[in-house]
Amino acid sequence: MVEKICKRYSLKKSEVVKLAFGYIDKAHINPSEAPESVKSELAKINKRQDDIIRFIRHYEEEQLNPMIRTANSIAVRFDTIGKSLETLILSQMESSREKQTAVLQKVSEQFGKHADVINQQGKQLTALFQIHQRDYKKLLNLIQLYSELSACGMMDSKRKENLKSEITNLINT
């Protein structure tokens, strides 16, 4: 029998013996006790399997199912809270958007009013600038006429009269 195993697994006799004793030790088999029938060994294995299955079912009922129900309950509550927070955030955003729109409209209206005032003042400034330009030209003409008048000698009375009438016309216009 040892030789068959040696041939089948390509092992030496000493290796087979060593491995067999290691197996007996690990499996906790007492070689002094006679082995029972295969049927009784299978019954023990089946009983052990049934014990393990009963333990798993008991653990599932006592531990896993309550944990699953708790996790599901937490998930449902989390989902409910998430949806209510989403609704709240969306309503807050809509309210904020409406307020921002109202503020922007008021700011736009105020800017429009300010722009109108600035445009009106710009027109007034342009008109004043034109008036001042005209008045400065008039003043320069008056200064020129007065300087010519002062430069005229005693003999140029006709020229003086013409300059005086030009000055008078310039002042009256």
C-alpha positions as CSV (number, residue, x, y, z in Angstrom):
1,M,0.0,0.0,0.0
2,V,2.8,2.4,0.8
3,E,4.5,1.6,-2.5
4,K,1.3,2.3,-4.4
5,I,1.0,5.8,-2.8
6,C,4.7,6.4,-3.5
7,K,4.2,5.6,-7.2
8,R,0.9,7.5,-7.4
9,Y,2.4,10.8,-5.9
10,S,6.0,10.3,-6.9
11,L,7.2,10.4,-3.3
12,K,9.8,8.4,-1.3
13,K,8.6,6.0,1.4
14,S,10.1,8.2,4.1
15,E,8.2,11.2,2.8
16,V,4.9,9.2,2.6
17,V,5.3,8.0,6.2
18,K,6.2,11.5,7.4
19,L,3.2,13.1,5.6
20,A,0.8,10.3,6.9
21,F,1.9,11.0,10.5
22,G,1.5,14.7,10.0
23,Y,-2.0,14.1,8.7
24,I,-2.9,11.8,11.7
25,D,-1.6,14.5,14.0
26,K,-3.5,17.4,12.4
27,A,-6.7,15.4,12.1
28,H,-6.4,14.4,15.8
29,I,-6.8,10.7,14.9
30,N,-5.8,8.3,17.6
31,P,-4.2,5.2,15.9
32,S,-4.8,3.0,19.0
33,E,-8.5,3.3,18.6
34,A,-10.2,1.2,16.0
35,P,-11.9,3.1,13.3
36,E,-15.6,3.0,13.2
37,S,-17.6,2.2,10.2
38,V,-17.8,4.5,7.2
39,K,-21.5,4.9,7.9
40,S,-20.9,6.1,11.5
41,E,-18.2,8.5,10.3
42,L,-20.5,10.0,7.7
43,A,-23.2,10.3,10.3
44,K,-20.7,12.2,12.5
45,I,-19.8,14.5,9.6
46,N,-23.5,15.1,8.8
47,K,-24.2,15.8,12.4
48,R,-21.3,18.3,12.5
49,Q,-22.6,19.9,9.3
50,D,-26.1,20.1,10.8
51,D,-24.7,21.7,13.9
52,I,-22.8,24.3,11.8
53,I,-25.9,25.0,9.7
54,R,-28.0,25.4,12.9
55,F,-25.3,27.8,14.3
56,I,-25.3,29.8,11.1
57,R,-29.1,30.1,11.1
58,H,-29.2,31.0,14.8
59,Y,-26.5,33.6,14.2
60,E,-28.4,34.9,11.2
61,E,-31.6,35.2,13.2
62,E,-30.1,36.6,16.3
63,Q,-27.4,38.9,14.9
64,L,-27.5,39.4,11.1
65,N,-31.3,40.0,10.6
66,P,-31.5,42.6,13.3
67,M,-28.4,44.3,11.9
68,I,-29.9,44.2,8.4
69,R,-33.2,45.6,9.7
70,T,-31.3,48.4,11.6
71,A,-29.2,49.2,8.5
72,N,-32.4,49.3,6.4
73,S,-34.1,51.5,8.9
74,I,-31.1,53.9,9.0
75,A,-31.0,53.9,5.2
76,V,-34.7,54.8,5.0
77,R,-34.3,57.6,7.6
78,F,-31.2,58.8,5.8
79,D,-33.1,58.9,2.5
80,T,-36.0,60.7,4.1
81,I,-33.8,63.3,5.7
82,G,-31.8,63.6,2.4
83,K,-35.0,64.3,0.5
84,S,-36.3,66.8,3.0
85,L,-33.0,68.6,3.0
86,E,-33.0,68.6,-0.7
87,T,-36.5,70.2,-0.7
88,L,-35.4,72.7,1.9
89,I,-32.3,73.7,0.0
90,L,-34.1,74.0,-3.3
91,S,-36.8,76.2,-1.7
92,Q,-34.1,78.3,0.0
93,M,-32.3,78.6,-3.3
94,E,-35.5,79.7,-5.1
95,S,-36.2,82.2,-2.4
96,S,-32.7,83.5,-2.5
97,R,-32.9,83.7,-6.3
98,E,-36.1,85.7,-6.1
99,K,-34.6,88.1,-3.6
100,Q,-31.4,88.5,-5.7
101,T,-33.6,89.2,-8.8
102,A,-35.5,91.8,-6.9
103,V,-32.3,93.4,-5.6
104,L,-30.8,93.4,-9.0
105,Q,-33.9,95.0,-10.5
106,K,-33.7,97.8,-7.9
107,V,-30.0,98.3,-8.5
108,S,-30.7,98.4,-12.2
109,E,-33.4,100.9,-11.7
110,Q,-31.1,103.0,-9.5
111,F,-28.3,102.8,-12.1
112,G,-30.8,103.8,-14.8
113,K,-31.8,106.8,-12.7
114,H,-28.2,107.7,-12.0
115,A,-27.3,107.3,-15.7
116,D,-30.2,109.6,-16.6
117,V,-29.0,112.2,-14.1
118,I,-25.4,111.9,-15.4
119,N,-26.5,112.2,-19.0
120,Q,-28.6,115.3,-18.1
121,Q,-25.7,116.8,-16.3
122,G,-23.4,116.0,-19.2
123,K,-25.8,117.8,-21.5
124,Q,-25.9,120.8,-19.2
125,L,-22.1,120.8,-18.9
126,T,-21.8,120.7,-22.7
127,A,-24.2,123.6,-23.0
128,L,-22.3,125.6,-20.4
129,F,-19.0,124.8,-22.1
130,Q,-20.4,126.1,-25.4
131,I,-21.7,129.3,-23.7
132,H,-18.3,129.8,-22.1
133,Q,-16.5,129.2,-25.3
134,R,-18.7,131.8,-27.0
135,D,-18.2,134.2,-24.1
136,Y,-14.4,133.7,-24.2
137,K,-14.4,134.4,-28.0
138,K,-16.5,137.5,-27.3
139,L,-14.1,138.6,-24.5
140,L,-11.1,138.0,-26.7
141,N,-12.7,140.1,-29.5
142,L,-13.5,142.9,-26.9
143,I,-9.9,142.8,-25.7
144,Q,-8.6,143.0,-29.2
145,L,-11.0,145.9,-30.0
146,Y,-10.1,147.8,-26.8
147,S,-6.4,147.3,-27.6
148,E,-6.9,148.6,-31.1
149,L,-9.0,151.5,-29.6
150,S,-6.2,152.4,-27.2
151,A,-3.6,152.2,-30.0
152,C,-5.6,154.6,-32.2
153,G,-4.2,158.1,-32.1
154,M,-6.0,161.3,-31.8
155,M,-6.3,161.7,-35.4
156,D,-8.2,158.5,-36.1
157,S,-11.5,159.7,-34.7
158,K,-13.5,157.9,-37.4
159,R,-11.6,154.7,-36.6
160,K,-12.3,155.3,-32.9
161,E,-16.0,155.7,-33.6
162,N,-16.1,152.5,-35.6
163,L,-14.3,150.6,-32.8
164,K,-16.6,152.0,-30.2
165,S,-19.7,150.9,-32.2
166,E,-18.2,147.4,-32.7
167,I,-17.5,147.2,-29.0
168,T,-21.1,148.3,-28.2
169,N,-22.5,145.8,-30.7
170,L,-20.3,143.0,-29.3
171,I,-21.4,143.7,-25.8
172,N,-25.1,143.8,-26.7
173,T,-25.1,140.6,-28.6
